Amino acid sequence: MAPSASAEIAARGWRGDAQATRRRLLLSVLAFALAAAAWAWAAHELWRSSVPAGLSLTQVDVHRFFSASFLRRSASFERFLEIDGVLADLVLVAVLVAYARGGHRLMRESAAGRIGTGILLGMLGFALVWLAQAPFELAAVWWERGHHVSRQGYVSALVESFLALGGQFVFVALALAVTMALAGRMRRWWWLPAAPLFAALALLSALVSPYLIAKTHPLQDPVLVADARELAAREHVRGTRVVVQDVPRAVTDPNAEAVGLGPTRRVVLWSTLTDGRFTRPEIAVVIAHELGHIAHGHLLKRVGWLALFLIPATALIALVARRRGGLGRPEAVPLALLVLVVLELATLPLRTMVSRHEEAEADWSALRATHDPVAARSLFRGLATASLGDPDPPAWSYVLFADHPTIAQRIAMTQAWEVRSHAR
């Protein structure tokens, strides 16, 4: 009887363990499904737009708006920069692959401590990235100077890229310190608090970013000041400041941006936009476009999209970093940098798609505020001419690199707005 009783007890124990395993698996699947549903719901809410769902954009013949010679030059100009960028990304990945395989050995004798060693490895990785990218940045400067799109010098380009790298490294050093501290305590689950924490830091950065923009002054033209005040009222963002940033003489591209959140929100016009090349109605369209970003909460939505990216990204980094003992160990830092960069490159089409979606909504908002599609079309032609931008790029270029709708699409939207406004 004893052997059979023991066997029965063992069988019951096995069945109990199997049931417990199934329950854990079921709970894990349920938790994942709930998290995925919450992620999808958040993405759906962030994707909401004021652009009419049934808006149909007709195909625009760009030859009606640009000469054949300009279309050839702009296509050639853009393709070189895009191929240069693709090659730079390939070299970047190759350098980081090599660094991920052997970089951890470089700091084996470091006395900087666990987190300090991780930050040193991060600094070294960024230095290697800068060295690998420098030739491609110089090639882009050479190409832009040859096409009279930029007057930037080669030395100043290298210095600016190095300083920009320094700014990025400050953020990465902070991120490494936070993640390695969390990973040291929470092991494989550090990514759960890390993703919302980084999103909160991004929110803080968006709030204070207007104070970090150098050489700005209030808009001086009283007519444009009055236009900006009226447009802000129409778009329900009264009190939004409009300032002008004096960009270096080497910069020739006209540009503008919406920055800040709540009390810090403002529209920044580059001095290249107010230097006389654009008319008052065209500048008003630009102001209305940037006010549209603020009115529809795009700056806050970008933080939301970042959070949605960080949740799976940090989870994947945590998973891969286990091969080197987890991100609590400095040896895992080079591998984590590689995974992060590969994820950013892999999700580039999704990020450009989100950006185009928001820019299209800002264009629509500007049309509703200005009621001036003629000025909008003239502005888009002027922007393309000044920057030698391809008005109708090929599909692969559009998907990978276009963070705005094409000039052809933006012109088509003005025509669609006219059709809808006349139909009312």
Contacts in CASP RR format, 6 or more apart in sequence:
PFRMAT RR
TARGET T0000
AUTHOR 0000-0000-0000
METHOD contacts of the structure
MODEL  1
MAPSASAEIAARGWRGDAQATRRRLLLSVLAFALAAAAWAWAAHELWRSS
VPAGLSLTQVDVHRFFSASFLRRSASFERFLEIDGVLADLVLVAVLVAYA
RGGHRLMRESAAGRIGTGILLGMLGFALVWLAQAPFELAAVWWERGHHVS
RQGYVSALVESFLALGGQFVFVALALAVTMALAGRMRRWWWLPAAPLFAA
LALLSALVSPYLIAKTHPLQDPVLVADARELAAREHVRGTRVVVQDVPRA
VTDPNAEAVGLGPTRRVVLWSTLTDGRFTRPEIAVVIAHELGHIAHGHLL
KRVGWLALFLIPATALIALVARRRGGLGRPEAVPLALLVLVVLELATLPL
RTMVSRHEEAEADWSALRATHDPVAARSLFRGLATASLGDPDPPAWSYVL
FADHPTIAQRIAMTQAWEVRSHAR
39 308 0 8 1.000
39 311 0 8 1.000
42 304 0 8 1.000
42 308 0 8 1.000
43 308 0 8 1.000
46 301 0 8 1.000
46 304 0 8 1.000
46 305 0 8 1.000
46 308 0 8 1.000
47 354 0 8 1.000
47 357 0 8 1.000
49 296 0 8 1.000
49 357 0 8 1.000
49 360 0 8 1.000
49 361 0 8 1.000
50 296 0 8 1.000
50 361 0 8 1.000
50 364 0 8 1.000
50 365 0 8 1.000
51 360 0 8 1.000
51 361 0 8 1.000
51 364 0 8 1.000
52 420 0 8 1.000
55 413 0 8 1.000
55 416 0 8 1.000
55 420 0 8 1.000
56 416 0 8 1.000
57 409 0 8 1.000
57 412 0 8 1.000
57 413 0 8 1.000
57 415 0 8 1.000
57 416 0 8 1.000
58 412 0 8 1.000
58 415 0 8 1.000
58 416 0 8 1.000
59 408 0 8 1.000
59 412 0 8 1.000
60 392 0 8 1.000
60 408 0 8 1.000
60 409 0 8 1.000
60 411 0 8 1.000
60 412 0 8 1.000
60 415 0 8 1.000
62 71 0 8 1.000
62 391 0 8 1.000
62 392 0 8 1.000
62 407 0 8 1.000
62 408 0 8 1.000
63 71 0 8 1.000
65 377 0 8 1.000
65 381 0 8 1.000
65 391 0 8 1.000
65 411 0 8 1.000
66 74 0 8 1.000
66 381 0 8 1.000
66 384 0 8 1.000
66 385 0 8 1.000
66 391 0 8 1.000
70 385 0 8 1.000
71 390 0 8 1.000
71 391 0 8 1.000
73 147 0 8 1.000
73 388 0 8 1.000
74 384 0 8 1.000
74 388 0 8 1.000
74 389 0 8 1.000
74 390 0 8 1.000
74 391 0 8 1.000
75 390 0 8 1.000
75 393 0 8 1.000
77 143 0 8 1.000
77 147 0 8 1.000
77 149 0 8 1.000
77 388 0 8 1.000
77 389 0 8 1.000
77 390 0 8 1.000
78 388 0 8 1.000
78 389 0 8 1.000
78 390 0 8 1.000
78 393 0 8 1.000
78 397 0 8 1.000
79 397 0 8 1.000
80 143 0 8 1.000
81 140 0 8 1.000
81 143 0 8 1.000
81 144 0 8 1.000
82 397 0 8 1.000
82 400 0 8 1.000
82 401 0 8 1.000
84 136 0 8 1.000
84 139 0 8 1.000
84 140 0 8 1.000
84 143 0 8 1.000
85 136 0 8 1.000
85 140 0 8 1.000
87 136 0 8 1.000
88 132 0 8 1.000
88 133 0 8 1.000
88 136 0 8 1.000
88 137 0 8 1.000
89 345 0 8 1.000
91 132 0 8 1.000
91 133 0 8 1.000
91 136 0 8 1.000
92 129 0 8 1.000
92 132 0 8 1.000
92 133 0 8 1.000
92 341 0 8 1.000
93 338 0 8 1.000
93 341 0 8 1.000
93 342 0 8 1.000
93 345 0 8 1.000
95 128 0 8 1.000
95 129 0 8 1.000
95 132 0 8 1.000
96 125 0 8 1.000
96 128 0 8 1.000
96 129 0 8 1.000
96 334 0 8 1.000
96 337 0 8 1.000
96 338 0 8 1.000
96 341 0 8 1.000
97 338 0 8 1.000
99 124 0 8 1.000
99 125 0 8 1.000
99 128 0 8 1.000
99 334 0 8 1.000
99 337 0 8 1.000
99 338 0 8 1.000
100 334 0 8 1.000
100 335 0 8 1.000
100 337 0 8 1.000
100 338 0 8 1.000
102 334 0 8 1.000
103 121 0 8 1.000
103 124 0 8 1.000
103 334 0 8 1.000
104 121 0 8 1.000
104 324 0 8 1.000
104 330 0 8 1.000
104 331 0 8 1.000
104 332 0 8 1.000
104 333 0 8 1.000
104 334 0 8 1.000
104 335 0 8 1.000
106 121 0 8 1.000
106 124 0 8 1.000
107 117 0 8 1.000
107 118 0 8 1.000
107 120 0 8 1.000
107 121 0 8 1.000
107 124 0 8 1.000
107 330 0 8 1.000
110 116 0 8 1.000
110 117 0 8 1.000
110 120 0 8 1.000
110 330 0 8 1.000
112 118 0 8 1.000
112 119 0 8 1.000
112 120 0 8 1.000
113 330 0 8 1.000
114 180 0 8 1.000
114 328 0 8 1.000
114 329 0 8 1.000
114 330 0 8 1.000
115 176 0 8 1.000
115 177 0 8 1.000
115 180 0 8 1.000
115 181 0 8 1.000
115 330 0 8 1.000
116 177 0 8 1.000
116 330 0 8 1.000
117 330 0 8 1.000
118 176 0 8 1.000
118 180 0 8 1.000
118 330 0 8 1.000
118 333 0 8 1.000
119 173 0 8 1.000
119 176 0 8 1.000
119 177 0 8 1.000
120 330 0 8 1.000
121 330 0 8 1.000
121 333 0 8 1.000
121 334 0 8 1.000
122 169 0 8 1.000
122 172 0 8 1.000
122 173 0 8 1.000
122 176 0 8 1.000
122 333 0 8 1.000
122 334 0 8 1.000
122 337 0 8 1.000
123 169 0 8 1.000
123 173 0 8 1.000
125 334 0 8 1.000
125 337 0 8 1.000
126 165 0 8 1.000
126 166 0 8 1.000
126 168 0 8 1.000
126 169 0 8 1.000
126 172 0 8 1.000
129 165 0 8 1.000
130 161 0 8 1.000
130 162 0 8 1.000
130 165 0 8 1.000
133 161 0 8 1.000
134 158 0 8 1.000
134 161 0 8 1.000
137 157 0 8 1.000
137 158 0 8 1.000
137 161 0 8 1.000
138 154 0 8 1.000
138 157 0 8 1.000
138 158 0 8 1.000
141 150 0 8 1.000
141 152 0 8 1.000
141 153 0 8 1.000
141 154 0 8 1.000
141 157 0 8 1.000
142 154 0 8 1.000
144 150 0 8 1.000
144 152 0 8 1.000
145 151 0 8 1.000
145 152 0 8 1.000
145 153 0 8 1.000
147 388 0 8 1.000
148 252 0 8 1.000
149 252 0 8 1.000
149 253 0 8 1.000
149 387 0 8 1.000
149 388 0 8 1.000
150 250 0 8 1.000
150 251 0 8 1.000
150 252 0 8 1.000
150 253 0 8 1.000
151 249 0 8 1.000
151 250 0 8 1.000
151 251 0 8 1.000
151 252 0 8 1.000
152 248 0 8 1.000
152 250 0 8 1.000
152 251 0 8 1.000
153 250 0 8 1.000
156 250 0 8 1.000
174 201 0 8 1.000
175 198 0 8 1.000
176 333 0 8 1.000
178 194 0 8 1.000
178 197 0 8 1.000
178 198 0 8 1.000
179 190 0 8 1.000
179 194 0 8 1.000
179 314 0 8 1.000
179 327 0 8 1.000
179 328 0 8 1.000
180 327 0 8 1.000
180 328 0 8 1.000
180 330 0 8 1.000
180 333 0 8 1.000
182 190 0 8 1.000
182 193 0 8 1.000
182 194 0 8 1.000
183 190 0 8 1.000
183 318 0 8 1.000
183 321 0 8 1.000
183 326 0 8 1.000
183 327 0 8 1.000
183 328 0 8 1.000
184 190 0 8 1.000
184 328 0 8 1.000
186 192 0 8 1.000
186 193 0 8 1.000
187 326 0 8 1.000
188 318 0 8 1.000
188 319 0 8 1.000
188 322 0 8 1.000
188 326 0 8 1.000
189 318 0 8 1.000
190 318 0 8 1.000
190 327 0 8 1.000
190 328 0 8 1.000
191 311 0 8 1.000
191 314 0 8 1.000
191 315 0 8 1.000
191 317 0 8 1.000
191 318 0 8 1.000
194 310 0 8 1.000
194 314 0 8 1.000
195 307 0 8 1.000
195 310 0 8 1.000
195 311 0 8 1.000
195 314 0 8 1.000
196 307 0 8 1.000
198 306 0 8 1.000
198 307 0 8 1.000
198 310 0 8 1.000
198 314 0 8 1.000
199 303 0 8 1.000
199 304 0 8 1.000
199 306 0 8 1.000
199 307 0 8 1.000
199 310 0 8 1.000
202 303 0 8 1.000
202 306 0 8 1.000
202 307 0 8 1.000
203 261 0 8 1.000
203 300 0 8 1.000
203 303 0 8 1.000
206 259 0 8 1.000
206 260 0 8 1.000
206 261 0 8 1.000
206 299 0 8 1.000
206 300 0 8 1.000
206 302 0 8 1.000
206 303 0 8 1.000
207 260 0 8 1.000
207 261 0 8 1.000
207 262 0 8 1.000
207 264 0 8 1.000
208 264 0 8 1.000
209 259 0 8 1.000
209 260 0 8 1.000
209 264 0 8 1.000
210 259 0 8 1.000
210 260 0 8 1.000
210 264 0 8 1.000
210 265 0 8 1.000
210 266 0 8 1.000
210 268 0 8 1.000
211 264 0 8 1.000
213 245 0 8 1.000
213 259 0 8 1.000
213 268 0 8 1.000
214 245 0 8 1.000
215 245 0 8 1.000
215 246 0 8 1.000
215 247 0 8 1.000
216 243 0 8 1.000
216 244 0 8 1.000
216 245 0 8 1.000
216 246 0 8 1.000
216 268 0 8 1.000
217 243 0 8 1.000
217 244 0 8 1.000
217 246 0 8 1.000
218 241 0 8 1.000
218 242 0 8 1.000
218 243 0 8 1.000
218 244 0 8 1.000
219 225 0 8 1.000
219 228 0 8 1.000
219 242 0 8 1.000
219 243 0 8 1.000
219 244 0 8 1.000
219 269 0 8 1.000
219 274 0 8 1.000
220 244 0 8 1.000
221 274 0 8 1.000
223 280 0 8 1.000
224 242 0 8 1.000
224 274 0 8 1.000
224 280 0 8 1.000
224 283 0 8 1.000
224 284 0 8 1.000
224 287 0 8 1.000
225 242 0 8 1.000
227 280 0 8 1.000
227 283 0 8 1.000
227 284 0 8 1.000
227 287 0 8 1.000
228 242 0 8 1.000
228 267 0 8 1.000
228 284 0 8 1.000
228 287 0 8 1.000
228 291 0 8 1.000
231 284 0 8 1.000
231 287 0 8 1.000
231 288 0 8 1.000
231 291 0 8 1.000
231 369 0 8 1.000
231 370 0 8 1.000
232 238 0 8 1.000
232 239 0 8 1.000
232 240 0 8 1.000
232 291 0 8 1.000
234 288 0 8 1.000
234 368 0 8 1.000
234 369 0 8 1.000
235 288 0 8 1.000
235 291 0 8 1.000
235 292 0 8 1.000
235 294 0 8 1.000
235 295 0 8 1.000
235 365 0 8 1.000
235 369 0 8 1.000
236 295 0 8 1.000
237 265 0 8 1.000
237 291 0 8 1.000
237 292 0 8 1.000
237 294 0 8 1.000
237 295 0 8 1.000
240 265 0 8 1.000
240 266 0 8 1.000
240 267 0 8 1.000
240 291 0 8 1.000
240 294 0 8 1.000
241 265 0 8 1.000
241 266 0 8 1.000
241 267 0 8 1.000
242 266 0 8 1.000
242 267 0 8 1.000
242 269 0 8 1.000
242 287 0 8 1.000
243 266 0 8 1.000
243 267 0 8 1.000
243 268 0 8 1.000
243 269 0 8 1.000
244 268 0 8 1.000
244 269 0 8 1.000
244 270 0 8 1.000
244 271 0 8 1.000
244 274 0 8 1.000
245 268 0 8 1.000
245 269 0 8 1.000
245 270 0 8 1.000
245 271 0 8 1.000
246 271 0 8 1.000
247 270 0 8 1.000
247 271 0 8 1.000
247 272 0 8 1.000
251 270 0 8 1.000
251 272 0 8 1.000
252 272 0 8 1.000
252 386 0 8 1.000
253 270 0 8 1.000
253 272 0 8 1.000
253 386 0 8 1.000
253 387 0 8 1.000
254 270 0 8 1.000
254 272 0 8 1.000
254 273 0 8 1.000
254 277 0 8 1.000
254 278 0 8 1.000
254 383 0 8 1.000
254 386 0 8 1.000
254 387 0 8 1.000
255 270 0 8 1.000
255 272 0 8 1.000
255 273 0 8 1.000
256 267 0 8 1.000
256 268 0 8 1.000
256 269 0 8 1.000
256 270 0 8 1.000
256 273 0 8 1.000
256 286 0 8 1.000
256 287 0 8 1.000
256 289 0 8 1.000
256 290 0 8 1.000
257 267 0 8 1.000
257 268 0 8 1.000
257 290 0 8 1.000
258 265 0 8 1.000
258 266 0 8 1.000
258 267 0 8 1.000
258 268 0 8 1.000
258 290 0 8 1.000
258 291 0 8 1.000
258 292 0 8 1.000
258 293 0 8 1.000
258 294 0 8 1.000
258 298 0 8 1.000
258 299 0 8 1.000
259 265 0 8 1.000
259 266 0 8 1.000
259 267 0 8 1.000
259 268 0 8 1.000
259 299 0 8 1.000
260 266 0 8 1.000
260 299 0 8 1.000
261 299 0 8 1.000
261 300 0 8 1.000
265 294 0 8 1.000
265 299 0 8 1.000
267 287 0 8 1.000
267 290 0 8 1.000
267 291 0 8 1.000
267 294 0 8 1.000
268 290 0 8 1.000
269 283 0 8 1.000
269 286 0 8 1.000
269 287 0 8 1.000
272 386 0 8 1.000
273 283 0 8 1.000
273 286 0 8 1.000
274 283 0 8 1.000
277 382 0 8 1.000
277 386 0 8 1.000
278 286 0 8 1.000
278 379 0 8 1.000
278 382 0 8 1.000
279 375 0 8 1.000
279 378 0 8 1.000
281 370 0 8 1.000
281 372 0 8 1.000
281 374 0 8 1.000
281 375 0 8 1.000
281 378 0 8 1.000
282 375 0 8 1.000
282 378 0 8 1.000
282 379 0 8 1.000
282 382 0 8 1.000
284 370 0 8 1.000
284 372 0 8 1.000
284 375 0 8 1.000
285 366 0 8 1.000
285 370 0 8 1.000
285 372 0 8 1.000
285 375 0 8 1.000
285 376 0 8 1.000
285 379 0 8 1.000
286 379 0 8 1.000
288 365 0 8 1.000
288 366 0 8 1.000
288 369 0 8 1.000
288 370 0 8 1.000
289 362 0 8 1.000
289 363 0 8 1.000
289 365 0 8 1.000
289 366 0 8 1.000
290 362 0 8 1.000
291 365 0 8 1.000
291 366 0 8 1.000
291 369 0 8 1.000
292 298 0 8 1.000
292 361 0 8 1.000
292 362 0 8 1.000
292 365 0 8 1.000
292 366 0 8 1.000
292 369 0 8 1.000
293 299 0 8 1.000
293 358 0 8 1.000
293 362 0 8 1.000
295 365 0 8 1.000
296 358 0 8 1.000
296 361 0 8 1.000
296 362 0 8 1.000
296 365 0 8 1.000
298 358 0 8 1.000
298 361 0 8 1.000
298 362 0 8 1.000
301 358 0 8 1.000
302 358 0 8 1.000
305 351 0 8 1.000
305 354 0 8 1.000
309 347 0 8 1.000
309 351 0 8 1.000
313 340 0 8 1.000
313 343 0 8 1.000
316 339 0 8 1.000
316 343 0 8 1.000
317 327 0 8 1.000
317 336 0 8 1.000
317 339 0 8 1.000
317 340 0 8 1.000
317 343 0 8 1.000
318 326 0 8 1.000
318 327 0 8 1.000
320 335 0 8 1.000
320 336 0 8 1.000
320 339 0 8 1.000
321 327 0 8 1.000
321 328 0 8 1.000
321 332 0 8 1.000
321 335 0 8 1.000
321 336 0 8 1.000
321 339 0 8 1.000
323 332 0 8 1.000
323 335 0 8 1.000
324 331 0 8 1.000
324 332 0 8 1.000
324 335 0 8 1.000
325 331 0 8 1.000
325 332 0 8 1.000
326 332 0 8 1.000
327 333 0 8 1.000
327 336 0 8 1.000
348 400 0 8 1.000
349 399 0 8 1.000
349 400 0 8 1.000
351 403 0 8 1.000
352 399 0 8 1.000
352 400 0 8 1.000
352 401 0 8 1.000
352 402 0 8 1.000
352 403 0 8 1.000
353 399 0 8 1.000
355 403 0 8 1.000
355 404 0 8 1.000
356 402 0 8 1.000
356 403 0 8 1.000
356 404 0 8 1.000
356 405 0 8 1.000
359 403 0 8 1.000
359 404 0 8 1.000
359 405 0 8 1.000
360 405 0 8 1.000
360 409 0 8 1.000
360 413 0 8 1.000
363 376 0 8 1.000
363 405 0 8 1.000
363 410 0 8 1.000
363 413 0 8 1.000
364 413 0 8 1.000
364 417 0 8 1.000
366 376 0 8 1.000
367 373 0 8 1.000
367 376 0 8 1.000
367 413 0 8 1.000
367 414 0 8 1.000
367 417 0 8 1.000
368 417 0 8 1.000
370 376 0 8 1.000
371 421 0 8 1.000
373 414 0 8 1.000
373 415 0 8 1.000
373 417 0 8 1.000
373 418 0 8 1.000
376 410 0 8 1.000
376 414 0 8 1.000
377 411 0 8 1.000
377 414 0 8 1.000
380 407 0 8 1.000
380 410 0 8 1.000
380 411 0 8 1.000
380 414 0 8 1.000
381 407 0 8 1.000
383 407 0 8 1.000
384 390 0 8 1.000
384 391 0 8 1.000
384 407 0 8 1.000
389 407 0 8 1.000
390 397 0 8 1.000
390 406 0 8 1.000
391 406 0 8 1.000
391 407 0 8 1.000
391 408 0 8 1.000
392 406 0 8 1.000
392 407 0 8 1.000
392 408 0 8 1.000
393 401 0 8 1.000
393 402 0 8 1.000
393 406 0 8 1.000
398 406 0 8 1.000
404 410 0 8 1.000
405 413 0 8 1.000
END
